[in-house]
Amino acid sequence: MEFITNTPEETAEAGRWLGVLLARRGTPSFVAMYGNLGAGKTVFVRGMASVLSPGSRVKSPTYTIVNEYRKGPIPFFHFDLYRIADASELDGFGFDEYLARGICVAEWSEHLGEELPDSAVVVTIEKTGEDTRRITVEYLGEGEIL
């Protein structure tokens, strides 16, 4: 799936679309996010959270590594892996346990290396203009995302 967005609100709406699909699925899922600094990754996550944890105040977990949102039927975990040097550091904060407990979305997923789950949803956000973004969503698992 590909979206072209022209405003932060449209980027958040693309995130809401994915949030709806993951909520319908209702099982633990992993979303790997890629994009340069300022591309709109956190804005996209805010859109997801509006469905998965309504009313939660979403901000980038740059210094805490993970923010937990529990206002929905399944826990929603938002990771910022920018400060992770490599995947070997993931065990230090129980990354695998998060994956088994809810819907996880990780900014800067390139830091995961070989640890990217096989059934991940991959979201890539590219700046194509000052406010314009190209967002691609790809499911790496078998069949459809649902």
GUDOMI-688764 format. One record per residue: residue number from 1; residue in one letter; x, z, y of N, C-alpha, C in turn. Coordinates in pm, whole numbers. Atoms other than C-alpha are relative to their C-alpha. Last residue first. Example, Ala and Ser with C-alpha at 12.3 -4.5 7.8 and 13.67 -1.06 7.14 Angstrom:
<sites>
<site 2,"S",<-82,-6,-119>,<1367,714,-106>,<-77,73,109>>
<site 1,"A",<89,0,-119>,<1230,780,-450>,<90,0,120>>
</sites>
This chain:
<sites>
<site 146,"L",<106,-89,48>,<-561,860,-947>,<-4,-9,-150>>
<site 145,"I",<-30,-135,-49>,<-227,719,-833>,<-107,100,-46>>
<site 144,"E",<37,-26,-138>,<-292,413,-1051>,<33,144,39>>
<site 143,"G",<135,27,-46>,<-115,322,-1371>,<-20,26,147>>
<site 142,"E",<75,99,75>,<210,486,-1482>,<-140,-16,59>>
<site 141,"G",<53,-34,131>,<410,678,-1225>,<-71,-118,-66>>
<site 140,"L",<-97,32,103>,<626,547,-940>,<-50,27,-142>>
<site 139,"Y",<11,-99,107>,<343,532,-685>,<93,-42,-113>>
<site 138,"E",<-17,55,134>,<435,340,-370>,<-7,114,-101>>
<site 137,"V",<30,-104,98>,<329,404,-11>,<5,-66,-138>>
<site 136,"T",<26,51,134>,<473,194,270>,<-17,118,-95>>
<site 135,"I",<3,-106,101>,<441,294,634>,<-32,-66,-134>>
<site 134,"R",<40,62,125>,<542,48,906>,<12,109,-106>>
<site 133,"R",<-63,-38,126>,<546,226,1240>,<-51,-88,-113>>
<site 132,"T",<49,70,118>,<473,129,1601>,<82,39,-124>>
<site 131,"D",<107,-78,63>,<523,377,1884>,<-48,-60,-131>>
<site 130,"E",<0,-135,-55>,<855,259,2030>,<-104,89,-66>>
<site 129,"G",<14,6,-144>,<875,-35,1794>,<-3,142,51>>
<site 128,"T",<-10,143,-30>,<928,-105,1425>,<-15,-28,148>>
<site 127,"K",<33,27,-139>,<1004,254,1327>,<19,-150,23>>
<site 126,"E",<-98,72,-80>,<1005,269,948>,<-52,-18,143>>
<site 125,"I",<48,27,-136>,<821,522,736>,<113,-63,79>>
<site 124,"T",<-109,40,-90>,<875,522,360>,<-60,-35,135>>
<site 123,"V",<48,42,-132>,<638,714,133>,<122,-30,86>>
<site 122,"V",<-106,22,-97>,<719,742,-237>,<-60,-56,128>>
<site 121,"V",<55,94,-97>,<460,896,-470>,<108,-11,108>>
<site 120,"A",<10,-27,-145>,<653,1059,-748>,<-79,-109,72>>
<site 119,"S",<134,38,-43>,<580,1011,-1119>,<-22,28,149>>
<site 118,"D",<35,135,46>,<941,1005,-1236>,<-135,-47,53>>
<site 117,"P",<91,6,115>,<1031,1313,-1029>,<-42,-143,-32>>
<site 116,"L",<130,51,-43>,<1330,1260,-794>,<-92,-9,-122>>
<site 115,"E",<105,-100,25>,<1611,1477,-934>,<-139,-45,46>>
<site 114,"E",<62,26,130>,<1854,1182,-961>,<-116,95,-31>>
<site 113,"G",<-80,77,95>,<1938,1204,-591>,<-79,-30,-126>>
<site 112,"L",<34,-36,137>,<1722,1469,-428>,<85,-73,-103>>
<site 111,"H",<-86,-110,44>,<1895,1438,-88>,<-29,45,-144>>
<site 110,"E",<-125,61,48>,<1727,1097,-41>,<99,107,-48>>
<site 109,"S",<-8,1,145>,<1407,1300,-22>,<125,-69,-55>>
<site 108,"W",<-142,20,31>,<1459,1367,349>,<24,3,-151>>
<site 107,"E",<-68,87,-95>,<1103,1501,389>,<148,-4,-39>>
<site 106,"A",<-137,-30,-44>,<952,1650,77>,<50,-106,96>>
<site 105,"V",<-47,114,-78>,<583,1672,-13>,<136,38,57>>
<site 104,"C",<-124,-16,-76>,<467,1900,-290>,<30,-128,75>>
<site 103,"I",<-36,128,-57>,<115,1931,-431>,<119,24,92>>
<site 102,"G",<87,59,-99>,<83,2238,-647>,<43,-138,42>>
<site 101,"R",<110,-82,-52>,<224,2483,-899>,<-92,-71,98>>
<site 100,"A",<100,-28,103>,<452,2281,-1130>,<-125,67,56>>
<site 99,"L",<51,126,53>,<656,2123,-852>,<-112,23,-100>>
<site 98,"Y",<93,57,-98>,<693,2462,-680>,<-65,-127,-56>>
<site 97,"E",<122,-81,5>,<843,2609,-997>,<-104,-50,101>>
<site 96,"D",<80,41,116>,<1092,2321,-1018>,<-130,78,-11>>
<site 95,"F",<64,130,-24>,<1215,2390,-663>,<-91,-41,-116>>
<site 94,"G",<108,20,96>,<1287,2757,-733>,<-76,-130,15>>
<site 93,"F",<129,-44,-55>,<1488,2838,-420>,<-118,-36,-89>>
<site 92,"G",<-12,-122,-77>,<1845,2834,-553>,<-131,48,60>>
<site 91,"D",<28,-114,87>,<1760,2573,-817>,<0,131,77>>
<site 90,"L",<145,-18,16>,<1741,2305,-547>,<-35,122,-84>>
<site 89,"E",<45,-114,-80>,<2107,2342,-443>,<-149,31,-20>>
<site 88,"S",<-40,-123,68>,<2226,2115,-728>,<-46,125,76>>
<site 87,"A",<106,-56,83>,<2020,1833,-576>,<38,129,-70>>
<site 86,"D",<31,80,118>,<2272,1767,-302>,<-100,77,-87>>
<site 85,"A",<-112,93,20>,<2379,1882,44>,<-24,-92,-120>>
<site 84,"I",<-44,-9,139>,<2040,2035,127>,<111,-104,-20>>
<site 83,"R",<-115,-90,9>,<2007,2072,505>,<50,21,-143>>
<site 82,"Y",<-110,49,-85>,<1779,1769,544>,<126,83,-17>>
<site 81,"L",<-124,-6,78>,<1562,1875,247>,<122,-46,80>>
<site 80,"D",<-92,78,-83>,<1254,1959,453>,<136,16,-65>>
<site 79,"F",<-144,-22,2>,<985,2072,209>,<69,-87,106>>
<site 78,"H",<-66,99,-87>,<608,2102,254>,<148,35,10>>
<site 77,"F",<-135,-43,-39>,<415,2282,-21>,<71,-114,73>>
<site 76,"F",<-68,115,-61>,<38,2249,-70>,<132,50,56>>
<site 75,"P",<-106,-29,-97>,<-139,2492,-304>,<71,-127,45>>
<site 74,"I",<-127,4,72>,<-455,2355,-473>,<111,26,103>>
<site 73,"P",<20,-38,139>,<-812,2433,-361>,<128,-2,-84>>
<site 72,"G",<76,96,79>,<-720,2429,7>,<-9,46,-144>>
<site 71,"K",<140,-4,-43>,<-613,2693,260>,<-88,-101,-76>>
<site 70,"R",<90,-37,111>,<-286,2765,81>,<-147,6,41>>
<site 69,"Y",<134,4,-58>,<-9,2609,290>,<-99,20,-113>>
<site 68,"E",<110,-4,97>,<350,2693,199>,<-132,5,75>>
<site 67,"N",<116,-69,-55>,<643,2591,419>,<-111,-11,-104>>
<site 66,"V",<134,27,52>,<974,2502,254>,<-103,83,77>>
<site 65,"I",<-2,95,111>,<1335,2458,372>,<-140,-30,-55>>
<site 64,"T",<50,-80,112>,<1311,2759,609>,<1,-79,-131>>
<site 63,"Y",<-87,-116,24>,<1532,2600,876>,<-45,85,-117>>
<site 62,"T",<-143,31,-6>,<1387,2249,883>,<87,119,-35>>
<site 61,"P",<-68,-118,51>,<1036,2350,771>,<153,-15,-1>>
<site 60,"S",<-108,33,92>,<874,2090,998>,<72,127,-45>>
<site 59,"K",<-122,30,-74>,<553,2215,1150>,<109,-25,-102>>
<site 58,"V",<-114,61,68>,<199,2220,1017>,<113,-24,97>>
<site 57,"R",<-86,49,-108>,<-64,2460,1150>,<130,-50,-63>>
<site 56,"S",<-139,-48,0>,<-314,2495,869>,<76,-64,115>>
<site 55,"G",<-20,-107,-96>,<-682,2439,953>,<141,56,3>>
<site 54,"P",<64,11,-132>,<-757,2233,644>,<23,123,87>>
<site 53,"S",<0,-139,-47>,<-503,2269,361>,<-59,3,141>>
<site 52,"L",<-44,-88,109>,<-515,1953,147>,<1,147,38>>
<site 51,"V",<88,11,118>,<-722,1736,383>,<34,108,-102>>
<site 50,"S",<136,-11,-53>,<-568,1817,724>,<-104,-9,-112>>
<site 49,"A",<43,-141,-4>,<-247,1882,532>,<-142,15,54>>
<site 48,"M",<24,-45,137>,<-208,1512,450>,<-57,142,0>>
<site 47,"G",<120,69,48>,<-248,1419,815>,<-36,40,-142>>
<site 46,"R",<114,-66,-66>,<3,1683,918>,<-131,-64,-42>>
<site 45,"V",<29,-121,78>,<240,1535,656>,<-116,78,63>>
<site 44,"F",<66,45,122>,<221,1196,832>,<-42,121,-85>>
<site 43,"V",<134,41,-45>,<307,1363,1164>,<-82,-46,-121>>
<site 42,"T",<78,-122,-16>,<599,1536,989>,<-142,-31,48>>
<site 41,"K",<24,-64,130>,<733,1202,866>,<-87,124,13>>
<site 40,"G",<139,-43,11>,<689,1027,1201>,<-33,67,-132>>
<site 39,"A",<82,109,51>,<1006,817,1239>,<-148,38,-11>>
<site 38,"G",<98,45,-97>,<1172,1072,1466>,<-90,-112,-47>>
<site 37,"L",<41,-106,-90>,<1480,1108,1246>,<-96,-57,105>>
<site 36,"N",<-98,-54,-95>,<1492,816,1008>,<-58,114,82>>
<site 35,"G",<12,54,-136>,<1252,768,722>,<101,66,91>>
<site 34,"Y",<-122,58,-51>,<1195,864,359>,<-28,-56,140>>
<site 33,"M",<6,69,-128>,<931,1090,211>,<138,-45,44>>
<site 32,"A",<-135,13,-55>,<897,1182,-156>,<-7,-82,127>>
<site 31,"V",<-10,110,-96>,<547,1297,-252>,<139,4,61>>
<site 30,"F",<-118,-2,-86>,<518,1511,-566>,<1,-125,87>>
<site 29,"S",<-51,132,-34>,<197,1597,-748>,<122,16,89>>
<site 28,"P",<-130,1,-69>,<43,1900,-916>,<52,-142,17>>
<site 27,"T",<-107,-53,84>,<-316,1823,-1015>,<131,4,79>>
<site 26,"G",<12,-143,26>,<-638,1777,-820>,<106,61,-88>>
<site 25,"R",<-78,-13,123>,<-647,1396,-843>,<1,146,-46>>
<site 24,"R",<87,46,108>,<-921,1391,-584>,<68,16,-135>>
<site 23,"A",<102,-104,19>,<-701,1603,-355>,<-95,-39,-114>>
<site 22,"L",<-62,-110,74>,<-411,1361,-407>,<-100,113,-25>>
<site 21,"L",<-29,44,137>,<-623,1061,-307>,<57,114,-84>>
<site 20,"V",<128,16,71>,<-767,1242,-4>,<26,-41,-145>>
<site 19,"G",<51,-134,31>,<-420,1353,108>,<-130,-5,-78>>
<site 18,"L",<-72,-45,119>,<-298,993,84>,<-46,140,-41>>
<site 17,"W",<37,88,111>,<-570,877,325>,<69,46,-129>>
<site 16,"R",<130,-49,49>,<-505,1179,550>,<-46,-82,-121>>
<site 15,"G",<-25,-120,78>,<-139,1074,576>,<-128,59,-57>>
<site 14,"A",<-58,50,124>,<-246,727,692>,<32,117,-94>>
<site 13,"E",<112,53,78>,<-468,901,948>,<48,-59,-132>>
<site 12,"A",<66,-115,64>,<-167,1103,1068>,<-117,-48,-86>>
<site 11,"T",<-94,-44,103>,<16,775,1136>,<-58,118,-76>>
<site 10,"E",<14,95,111>,<-292,646,1321>,<95,35,-115>>
<site 9,"E",<130,-26,63>,<-295,960,1537>,<-22,-94,-119>>
<site 8,"P",<-13,-113,93>,<77,922,1606>,<-131,31,-73>>
<site 7,"T",<6,-129,-69>,<-3,580,1753>,<27,111,-101>>
<site 6,"N",<-42,18,-139>,<52,214,1663>,<-1,128,82>>
<site 5,"T",<65,-93,-93>,<33,225,1285>,<60,-19,139>>
<site 4,"I",<-68,16,-129>,<101,-53,1036>,<-75,90,96>>
<site 3,"F",<74,-25,-124>,<2,56,686>,<89,-38,117>>
<site 2,"E",<-76,1,-124>,<126,-71,350>,<-96,21,118>>
<site 1,"M",<85,0,-117>,<0,0,0>,<90,0,123>>
</sites>
